[in-house]
Amino acid sequence: MSKLIYYVAATMDGYIATEDHGLGWLEAFTLGDDATPYDEFYQGIGAAIMGAGTYEWIMKNTSGDWPYQDIPSFILSSRNISIPPGISAVVTHTSTNDIAAEARAAAKGKNVWMIGGGKTAASFADAGELQQLFITTIPIFLGSGIRVLPVNKPIHVTSDKRRFLRSGAIETIMDIKW
Ligand SMILES: NC(=O)c1ccc[n+]([C@@H]2O[C@H](COP(=O)([O-])OP(=O)(O)OC[C@H]3O[C@@H](n4cnc5c(N)ncnc54)[C@H](OP(=O)(O)O)[C@@H]3O)[C@@H](O)[C@H]2O)c1
């Protein structure tokens, strides 16, 4: 069955961005060629889900060059955000369970990338819709920021896939135990 995978980079103290949405700490870091290639992950993805905060960060920082053009994206927002023409994305605010079902159907047998941010990923974890986390931990502490997965209840995970990269980063693939 198609999985919802939260594939994300986080700091050692569990943040995915600074309080003011800065990702300079991540952009300045070189993962190295022993990291799992992004393309290898992306080939298994058929649809994406993200929150309004992440959508707005992408639009501000990629000069409108939508990075996920070949897959349908579902953007969660209670606001009437308008998507520029040519971007294969819809804005939705139905239940997390309905959005997960829609995204799985749109992925046509492939997995669904939960792009983030933390608030959106946590709401899907709380609703029992997240199956896997693929976290690349960058060897840096920020002290504060946007949390990687601020769930409302404990989420238990199992992991037998952890790789220590030469750069000092750590890749951890975790399955959520339901
Ligand atoms: N390090 C990484 O790999 C990585 C990956 C992804 C994102 N990020 C960063 O994370 C930051 C955004 O993360 P975030 O946690 O603040 O925001 P987010 O999860 O991207 O977006 C949260 C917003 O989505 C909307 N929303 C609607 N329904 C929701 C639901 N059921 N659950 C949660 N949100 C819902 C709300 O906006 P409305 O007011 O519009 O309803 C909410 O404020 C950005 O700075 C981004 O760059 C980093």
The ligand as a Tripos MOL2 file, in Angstrom:
@<TRIPOS>MOLECULE
LIG
   48    52     1     0     0
SMALL
NO_CHARGES

@<TRIPOS>ATOM
      1 N1         14.0020   21.3760    6.8910 N.am      1 LIG1
      2 C1         13.1510   20.9030    6.0020 C.2       1 LIG1
      3 O1         13.4490   19.8910    5.3300 O.2       1 LIG1
      4 C2         11.8060   21.5670    5.8360 C.ar      1 LIG1
      5 C3         10.7920   20.8740    5.1650 C.ar      1 LIG1
      6 C4          9.5380   21.4870    5.0550 C.ar      1 LIG1
      7 C5          9.3240   22.7430    5.5980 C.ar      1 LIG1
      8 N2         10.3400   23.3780    6.2220 N.ar      1 LIG1
      9 C6         10.1240   24.7170    6.8050 C.3       1 LIG1
     10 O2          9.0970   24.6340    7.7730 O.3       1 LIG1
     11 C7          8.4440   25.9000    7.8690 C.3       1 LIG1
     12 C8          6.9270   25.7110    7.8480 C.3       1 LIG1
     13 O3          6.5620   24.7750    8.8510 O.3       1 LIG1
     14 P1          5.3390   25.0230    9.8240 P.3       1 LIG1
     15 O4          5.2320   23.8130   10.7130 O.co2     1 LIG1
     16 O5          5.4910   26.3650   10.4680 O.co2     1 LIG1
     17 O6          4.0920   25.1900    8.8480 O.3       1 LIG1
     18 P2          3.3630   24.2120    7.7780 P.3       1 LIG1
     19 O7          3.0690   22.9090    8.4070 O.co2     1 LIG1
     20 O8          4.1100   24.2440    6.5030 O.co2     1 LIG1
     21 O9          2.0160   25.0440    7.5380 O.3       1 LIG1
     22 C9          1.1200   25.2290    8.6240 C.3       1 LIG1
     23 C10        -0.0930   25.9510    8.1170 C.3       1 LIG1
     24 O10        -0.8370   25.0940    7.2560 O.3       1 LIG1
     25 C11        -2.2410   25.3970    7.4050 C.3       1 LIG1
     26 N3         -3.0210   24.2210    7.7830 N.ar      1 LIG1
     27 C12        -4.2470   23.9600    7.3540 C.ar      1 LIG1
     28 N4         -4.6950   22.7900    7.8190 N.ar      1 LIG1
     29 C13        -3.7310   22.3120    8.6000 C.ar      1 LIG1
     30 C14        -3.6050   21.1420    9.3690 C.ar      1 LIG1
     31 N5         -4.5510   20.1820    9.4370 N.pl3     1 LIG1
     32 N6         -2.4800   20.9620   10.0720 N.ar      1 LIG1
     33 C15        -1.4990   21.8710   10.0380 C.ar      1 LIG1
     34 N7         -1.5440   22.9980    9.2940 N.ar      1 LIG1
     35 C16        -2.6780   23.2230    8.5790 C.ar      1 LIG1
     36 C17        -2.3290   26.5100    8.4320 C.3       1 LIG1
     37 O11        -2.2890   27.7090    7.6800 O.3       1 LIG1
     38 P3         -3.5960   28.5800    7.3460 P.3       1 LIG1
     39 O12        -3.5700   29.7000    8.2920 O.co2     1 LIG1
     40 O13        -3.3830   29.0030    5.9300 O.co2     1 LIG1
     41 O14        -4.7880   27.6790    7.5100 O.co2     1 LIG1
     42 C18        -1.0420   26.3570    9.2090 C.3       1 LIG1
     43 O15        -0.6180   27.5660    9.8220 O.3       1 LIG1
     44 C19         8.9390   26.7330    6.6930 C.3       1 LIG1
     45 O16         9.9220   27.6350    7.1650 O.3       1 LIG1
     46 C20         9.5960   25.7170    5.7920 C.3       1 LIG1
     47 O17        10.6500   26.2690    5.0510 O.3       1 LIG1
     48 C21        11.5780   22.8160    6.3640 C.ar      1 LIG1
@<TRIPOS>BOND
     1     1     2 1
     2     2     3 2
     3     2     4 1
     4     4     5 ar
     5     4    48 ar
     6     5     6 ar
     7     6     7 ar
     8     7     8 ar
     9     8     9 1
    10     8    48 ar
    11     9    10 1
    12     9    46 1
    13    10    11 1
    14    11    12 1
    15    11    44 1
    16    12    13 1
    17    13    14 1
    18    14    15 2
    19    14    16 1
    20    14    17 1
    21    17    18 1
    22    18    19 2
    23    18    20 1
    24    18    21 1
    25    21    22 1
    26    22    23 1
    27    23    24 1
    28    23    42 1
    29    24    25 1
    30    25    26 1
    31    25    36 1
    32    26    27 ar
    33    26    35 ar
    34    27    28 ar
    35    28    29 ar
    36    29    30 ar
    37    29    35 ar
    38    30    31 1
    39    30    32 ar
    40    32    33 ar
    41    33    34 ar
    42    34    35 ar
    43    36    37 1
    44    36    42 1
    45    37    38 1
    46    38    39 2
    47    38    40 1
    48    38    41 1
    49    42    43 1
    50    44    45 1
    51    44    46 1
    52    46    47 1
@<TRIPOS>SUBSTRUCTURE
     1 LIG1         1 GROUP 0 **** ****
